[in-house]
Amino acid sequence: MESDVYSFVLKNTLTEIANACPDIQDIFLFKEDGHIISRDEATQEEAAMHAVDALDEVLEKAKALGGTQNISLEGAKGTLNVSLVNDFYLVTVVPEKADLKYVNIFTSVLLPTVLNLLDKIAPALNQNSPSEIVNEEPTTRPVIKPDEEQAEETAENQTNQDAAQNSPEILPEPQVNQFIVENVGGLFASSDTVRVDCDTLSQWTELYEDKKIEEAMIETFGGKSVRCKLKPLKNSKLEGKGVIQIPEKIQQMLNVGKGELVRVKPVIE
């Protein structure tokens, strides 16, 4: 219920901003992990996803330099603006001669106001959700202990349960996969980040349910290894091909090149 209301309000807000500012060709919100939160009715989802992929490395570089509140990328047919609004990134695409001051009045005032309001009413929505209703008078049953033997058995079971709860969590050994080395392209490619296909990341996530996998260990068959950051592939043509994109700097550290085979396992902490 809370999520539906949140999405509905955000979509309507973005659509109204676009209606009030005819210069806005596309407008949408996305999170730092690349997930698109909301977009106006005129913005195509596929186009928004391509824009987020293109912005990923730019925002990562900006974050490494201390972060930024606004980024403008000028093209032949217009300007793409990225603004940090609360915990989200707002993207607007406008033509070359658009009045950016007029656009910013709406995006920098109206949208933050709506987001702050949604954050305030979210607890109330959650509290009124039917799934949160708790029976104030639960029915209880008396525990019957017919003899001393049953009492001893109950005590033993309780001891075993306490021991199981206090025992340290045992995680499975990190899964090792083999990949063929592929170069990383792009002007803003990170020198400390490798990329693998989404299927592999999904398998690791399912195997370690509560663990956030952000790093991987790359090992060569010659015994060299490097620990580095991990992200999904951006090039859909490489999905399912059994490749790993490795920056040139890490390739040199491992003494490997394009087309060679390496072992990769997630770093679990």
DRENDO-1510 file (C-alpha; in Angstrom, 1 decimal, always signed):
<recs>
REC; n; res; u; v; w
REC; 1; MET; +0.0; +0.0; +0.0 .
REC; 2; GLU; +2.7; +2.5; +1.0 .
REC; 3; SER; +4.8; +1.7; -2.1 .
REC; 4; ASP; +1.8; +2.1; -4.4 .
REC; 5; VAL; +0.9; +5.5; -3.0 .
REC; 6; TYR; +4.5; +6.6; -3.1 .
REC; 7; SER; +4.9; +5.7; -6.7 .
REC; 8; PHE; +1.6; +7.2; -7.7 .
REC; 9; VAL; +2.3; +10.5; -6.1 .
REC; 10; LEU; +5.8; +10.7; -7.6 .
REC; 11; LYS; +4.7; +9.9; -11.1 .
REC; 12; ASN; +1.9; +12.5; -11.0 .
REC; 13; THR; +4.4; +15.1; -9.6 .
REC; 14; LEU; +6.9; +14.5; -12.4 .
REC; 15; THR; +4.1; +14.5; -15.0 .
REC; 16; GLU; +2.8; +17.9; -13.7 .
REC; 17; ILE; +6.3; +19.4; -13.7 .
REC; 18; ALA; +6.6; +18.3; -17.4 .
REC; 19; ASN; +3.2; +19.8; -18.2 .
REC; 20; ALA; +4.1; +23.1; -16.5 .
REC; 21; CYS; +7.4; +23.2; -18.3 .
REC; 22; PRO; +6.9; +22.4; -22.0 .
REC; 23; ASP; +10.6; +22.6; -22.5 .
REC; 24; ILE; +11.1; +19.4; -20.5 .
REC; 25; GLN; +11.3; +16.5; -23.0 .
REC; 26; ASP; +12.0; +13.7; -20.4 .
REC; 27; ILE; +12.1; +13.6; -16.6 .
REC; 28; PHE; +12.7; +10.8; -14.2 .
REC; 29; LEU; +14.1; +9.8; -10.8 .
REC; 30; PHE; +16.6; +7.0; -10.1 .
REC; 31; LYS; +18.5; +5.7; -7.0 .
REC; 32; GLU; +22.3; +5.4; -6.7 .
REC; 33; ASP; +22.1; +1.7; -7.5 .
REC; 34; GLY; +20.6; +2.6; -10.9 .
REC; 35; HIS; +17.0; +1.6; -10.1 .
REC; 36; ILE; +14.5; +3.9; -11.7 .
REC; 37; ILE; +12.0; +5.1; -9.0 .
REC; 38; SER; +9.6; +7.1; -11.2 .
REC; 39; ARG; +9.2; +8.8; -14.5 .
REC; 40; ASP; +6.6; +11.0; -16.2 .
REC; 41; GLU; +4.1; +9.5; -18.7 .
REC; 42; ALA; +6.0; +10.7; -21.8 .
REC; 43; THR; +9.4; +9.3; -20.8 .
REC; 44; GLN; +10.1; +5.8; -22.2 .
REC; 45; GLU; +11.5; +3.3; -19.7 .
REC; 46; GLU; +14.1; +1.9; -22.1 .
REC; 47; ALA; +15.4; +5.4; -22.9 .
REC; 48; ALA; +15.6; +6.2; -19.1 .
REC; 49; MET; +17.6; +2.9; -18.5 .
REC; 50; HIS; +20.1; +3.8; -21.3 .
REC; 51; ALA; +20.6; +7.2; -19.8 .
REC; 52; VAL; +21.2; +5.7; -16.3 .
REC; 53; ASP; +23.8; +3.3; -17.7 .
REC; 54; ALA; +25.6; +6.2; -19.5 .
REC; 55; LEU; +25.6; +8.3; -16.3 .
REC; 56; ASP; +26.9; +5.6; -14.0 .
REC; 57; GLU; +30.6; +6.1; -14.6 .
REC; 58; VAL; +30.2; +9.9; -14.6 .
REC; 59; LEU; +28.5; +9.9; -11.2 .
REC; 60; GLU; +31.0; +7.5; -9.9 .
REC; 61; LYS; +33.9; +9.8; -10.9 .
REC; 62; ALA; +32.1; +12.8; -9.4 .
REC; 63; LYS; +31.6; +10.8; -6.1 .
REC; 64; ALA; +35.3; +10.0; -6.0 .
REC; 65; LEU; +36.1; +13.7; -6.3 .
REC; 66; GLY; +33.9; +14.6; -3.3 .
REC; 67; GLY; +30.4; +14.4; -4.9 .
REC; 68; THR; +28.3; +17.0; -6.7 .
REC; 69; GLN; +24.8; +18.4; -6.5 .
REC; 70; ASN; +24.3; +19.2; -10.2 .
REC; 71; ILE; +25.8; +17.9; -13.5 .
REC; 72; SER; +24.9; +19.3; -17.0 .
REC; 73; LEU; +25.9; +17.5; -20.2 .
REC; 74; GLU; +25.4; +19.5; -23.4 .
REC; 75; GLY; +24.7; +17.8; -26.7 .
REC; 76; ALA; +24.0; +18.9; -30.2 .
REC; 77; LYS; +20.2; +18.8; -29.7 .
REC; 78; GLY; +19.9; +19.7; -26.1 .
REC; 79; THR; +21.0; +19.4; -22.5 .
REC; 80; LEU; +20.8; +16.6; -19.9 .
REC; 81; ASN; +20.7; +17.8; -16.3 .
REC; 82; VAL; +21.3; +15.6; -13.3 .
REC; 83; SER; +20.4; +17.0; -9.8 .
REC; 84; LEU; +20.8; +15.3; -6.4 .
REC; 85; VAL; +17.3; +15.6; -4.7 .
REC; 86; ASN; +17.2; +14.1; -1.2 .
REC; 87; ASP; +18.5; +10.5; -1.8 .
REC; 88; PHE; +17.6; +10.4; -5.5 .
REC; 89; TYR; +19.0; +11.6; -8.8 .
REC; 90; LEU; +16.6; +13.7; -10.9 .
REC; 91; VAL; +17.2; +13.7; -14.6 .
REC; 92; THR; +15.7; +16.3; -17.0 .
REC; 93; VAL; +16.3; +16.5; -20.8 .
REC; 94; VAL; +15.6; +19.9; -22.4 .
REC; 95; PRO; +16.2; +21.3; -25.9 .
REC; 96; GLU; +19.2; +23.6; -26.6 .
REC; 97; LYS; +17.4; +27.0; -26.1 .
REC; 98; ALA; +15.3; +26.0; -23.1 .
REC; 99; ASP; +14.9; +28.4; -20.1 .
REC; 100; LEU; +16.8; +26.4; -17.4 .
REC; 101; LYS; +16.0; +28.9; -14.7 .
REC; 102; TYR; +12.2; +28.3; -15.2 .
REC; 103; VAL; +12.8; +24.5; -15.2 .
REC; 104; ASN; +14.9; +24.7; -12.0 .
REC; 105; ILE; +12.2; +26.6; -10.1 .
REC; 106; PHE; +10.0; +23.5; -10.3 .
REC; 107; THR; +12.6; +20.8; -10.0 .
REC; 108; SER; +14.4; +22.4; -7.0 .
REC; 109; VAL; +11.4; +23.5; -5.1 .
REC; 110; LEU; +8.3; +21.4; -5.9 .
REC; 111; LEU; +9.9; +17.9; -6.1 .
REC; 112; PRO; +11.9; +18.2; -2.8 .
REC; 113; THR; +8.7; +19.4; -1.0 .
REC; 114; VAL; +6.8; +16.4; -2.3 .
REC; 115; LEU; +9.6; +13.9; -1.3 .
REC; 116; ASN; +9.8; +15.4; +2.2 .
REC; 117; LEU; +6.0; +15.1; +2.6 .
REC; 118; LEU; +6.0; +11.5; +1.4 .
REC; 119; ASP; +8.8; +10.7; +3.9 .
REC; 120; LYS; +6.7; +12.2; +6.7 .
REC; 121; ILE; +3.4; +10.3; +5.9 .
REC; 122; ALA; +5.1; +7.0; +5.1 .
REC; 123; PRO; +5.0; +5.7; +8.7 .
REC; 124; ALA; +1.3; +6.5; +8.9 .
REC; 125; LEU; +0.6; +4.6; +5.8 .
REC; 126; ASN; +2.6; +1.6; +7.1 .
REC; 127; GLN; +0.8; +1.8; +10.5 .
REC; 128; ASN; -2.6; +1.6; +8.8 .
REC; 129; SER; -1.6; -1.3; +6.5 .
REC; 130; PRO; -3.7; -4.4; +7.2 .
REC; 131; SER; -0.6; -6.6; +7.4 .
REC; 132; GLU; +0.5; -4.7; +10.5 .
REC; 133; ILE; -2.6; -5.3; +12.5 .
REC; 134; VAL; -1.9; -7.4; +15.6 .
REC; 135; ASN; -4.4; -9.2; +17.7 .
REC; 136; GLU; -4.4; -7.5; +21.1 .
REC; 137; GLU; -5.7; -10.6; +22.9 .
REC; 138; PRO; -3.9; -13.7; +21.6 .
REC; 139; THR; -5.3; -17.0; +22.6 .
REC; 140; THR; -3.0; -19.0; +24.9 .
REC; 141; ARG; -3.0; -22.6; +25.8 .
REC; 142; PRO; -1.7; -24.0; +29.1 .
REC; 143; VAL; +1.4; -26.2; +28.9 .
REC; 144; ILE; +0.6; -29.6; +30.3 .
REC; 145; LYS; +3.4; -31.6; +32.0 .
REC; 146; PRO; +2.0; -35.0; +33.0 .
REC; 147; ASP; +5.2; -36.3; +34.5 .
REC; 148; GLU; +8.8; -35.6; +35.3 .
REC; 149; GLU; +10.1; -37.3; +32.1 .
REC; 150; GLN; +8.3; -34.8; +29.9 .
REC; 151; ALA; +9.7; -31.9; +31.9 .
REC; 152; GLU; +13.2; -33.1; +31.4 .
REC; 153; GLU; +12.6; -33.6; +27.6 .
REC; 154; THR; +11.3; -30.0; +27.4 .
REC; 155; ALA; +14.3; -28.6; +29.2 .
REC; 156; GLU; +16.7; -30.6; +26.9 .
REC; 157; ASN; +14.9; -29.2; +23.8 .
REC; 158; GLN; +15.2; -25.6; +25.1 .
REC; 159; THR; +18.9; -26.1; +25.7 .
REC; 160; ASN; +19.4; -27.3; +22.1 .
REC; 161; GLN; +17.5; -24.3; +20.8 .
REC; 162; ASP; +19.6; -21.9; +22.8 .
REC; 163; ALA; +22.8; -23.5; +21.6 .
REC; 164; ALA; +21.6; -23.3; +18.0 .
REC; 165; GLN; +20.7; -19.6; +18.4 .
REC; 166; ASN; +24.1; -18.7; +20.0 .
REC; 167; SER; +26.2; -20.7; +17.5 .
REC; 168; PRO; +28.1; -18.6; +14.9 .
REC; 169; GLU; +26.6; -18.3; +11.4 .
REC; 170; ILE; +28.1; -20.8; +9.0 .
REC; 171; LEU; +28.3; -19.6; +5.5 .
REC; 172; PRO; +29.0; -21.8; +2.4 .
REC; 173; GLU; +32.4; -21.5; +0.8 .
REC; 174; PRO; +32.5; -18.7; -1.8 .
REC; 175; GLN; +31.5; -20.0; -5.2 .
REC; 176; VAL; +34.3; -20.0; -7.8 .
REC; 177; ASN; +33.5; -19.2; -11.5 .
REC; 178; GLN; +35.8; -19.2; -14.5 .
REC; 179; PHE; +35.6; -16.3; -17.0 .
REC; 180; ILE; +37.3; -15.2; -20.1 .
REC; 181; VAL; +39.1; -11.8; -19.8 .
REC; 182; GLU; +37.5; -8.9; -21.8 .
REC; 183; ASN; +38.7; -5.3; -21.9 .
REC; 184; VAL; +36.7; -2.4; -20.4 .
REC; 185; GLY; +35.7; +0.4; -22.7 .
REC; 186; GLY; +34.6; +3.9; -22.1 .
REC; 187; LEU; +36.2; +7.2; -21.2 .
REC; 188; PHE; +35.0; +7.1; -17.6 .
REC; 189; ALA; +35.7; +3.4; -16.9 .
REC; 190; SER; +36.8; +2.8; -13.3 .
REC; 191; SER; +40.3; +1.4; -13.0 .
REC; 192; ASP; +39.5; -0.6; -9.8 .
REC; 193; THR; +36.1; -2.2; -10.9 .
REC; 194; VAL; +35.5; -5.4; -12.8 .
REC; 195; ARG; +32.1; -6.4; -14.4 .
REC; 196; VAL; +30.4; -9.8; -14.6 .
REC; 197; ASP; +27.0; -10.8; -16.0 .
REC; 198; CYS; +23.8; -10.4; -14.0 .
REC; 199; ASP; +23.1; -14.1; -13.9 .
REC; 200; THR; +26.3; -14.7; -11.9 .
REC; 201; LEU; +25.5; -11.9; -9.5 .
REC; 202; SER; +22.0; -13.3; -9.0 .
REC; 203; GLN; +23.4; -16.7; -8.2 .
REC; 204; TRP; +25.7; -15.3; -5.6 .
REC; 205; THR; +23.0; -13.1; -4.1 .
REC; 206; GLU; +20.7; -16.2; -3.7 .
REC; 207; LEU; +23.5; -18.2; -2.1 .
REC; 208; TYR; +24.3; -15.5; +0.5 .
REC; 209; GLU; +20.8; -14.1; +1.1 .
REC; 210; ASP; +21.7; -11.4; +3.7 .
REC; 211; LYS; +25.1; -10.4; +2.3 .
REC; 212; LYS; +25.7; -7.4; +0.0 .
REC; 213; ILE; +28.3; -8.5; -2.6 .
REC; 214; GLU; +30.3; -5.5; -3.7 .
REC; 215; GLU; +33.8; -7.0; -4.2 .
REC; 216; ALA; +35.3; -10.0; -5.9 .
REC; 217; MET; +38.6; -11.9; -5.8 .
REC; 218; ILE; +40.2; -12.4; -9.2 .
REC; 219; GLU; +42.8; -15.3; -9.4 .
REC; 220; THR; +45.0; -16.5; -12.2 .
REC; 221; PHE; +46.1; -20.0; -12.8 .
REC; 222; GLY; +49.6; -18.7; -12.2 .
REC; 223; GLY; +48.8; -18.0; -8.6 .
REC; 224; LYS; +48.3; -14.2; -8.7 .
REC; 225; SER; +45.2; -12.6; -7.2 .
REC; 226; VAL; +43.6; -9.2; -6.8 .
REC; 227; ARG; +40.7; -8.0; -4.8 .
REC; 228; CYS; +38.6; -5.4; -6.5 .
REC; 229; LYS; +35.2; -3.7; -6.8 .
REC; 230; LEU; +32.4; -5.6; -8.6 .
REC; 231; LYS; +29.5; -4.4; -10.8 .
REC; 232; PRO; +27.2; -5.9; -13.5 .
REC; 233; LEU; +28.0; -5.8; -17.2 .
REC; 234; LYS; +26.7; -2.8; -19.1 .
REC; 235; ASN; +27.0; -4.4; -22.5 .
REC; 236; SER; +24.0; -6.6; -23.0 .
REC; 237; LYS; +25.7; -8.4; -25.9 .
REC; 238; LEU; +28.2; -9.9; -23.4 .
REC; 239; GLU; +25.6; -11.4; -21.2 .
REC; 240; GLY; +25.8; -15.2; -21.0 .
REC; 241; LYS; +29.1; -15.2; -22.9 .
REC; 242; GLY; +31.2; -16.2; -19.8 .
REC; 243; VAL; +33.3; -13.1; -19.9 .
REC; 244; ILE; +34.6; -10.7; -17.2 .
REC; 245; GLN; +35.5; -7.1; -18.1 .
REC; 246; ILE; +38.8; -6.2; -16.4 .
REC; 247; PRO; +40.4; -2.7; -16.6 .
REC; 248; GLU; +43.9; -2.5; -18.0 .
REC; 249; LYS; +45.5; -1.7; -14.7 .
REC; 250; ILE; +44.2; -4.8; -13.0 .
REC; 251; GLN; +45.1; -6.9; -16.1 .
REC; 252; GLN; +48.7; -5.7; -15.6 .
REC; 253; MET; +48.7; -6.6; -11.9 .
REC; 254; LEU; +47.5; -10.1; -12.7 .
REC; 255; ASN; +49.7; -10.4; -15.8 .
REC; 256; VAL; +46.8; -11.5; -18.0 .
REC; 257; GLY; +45.3; -10.2; -21.2 .
REC; 258; LYS; +42.2; -10.4; -23.3 .
REC; 259; GLY; +41.0; -13.9; -24.1 .
REC; 260; GLU; +42.8; -15.5; -21.1 .
REC; 261; LEU; +41.0; -17.5; -18.4 .
REC; 262; VAL; +40.7; -16.4; -14.7 .
REC; 263; ARG; +38.9; -17.6; -11.6 .
REC; 264; VAL; +36.5; -15.3; -9.8 .
REC; 265; LYS; +34.8; -15.6; -6.4 .
REC; 266; PRO; +32.7; -13.2; -4.4 .
REC; 267; VAL; +34.2; -11.5; -1.3 .
REC; 268; ILE; +31.8; -12.4; +1.6 .
REC; 269; GLU; +32.2; -10.4; +4.9 .
</recs>
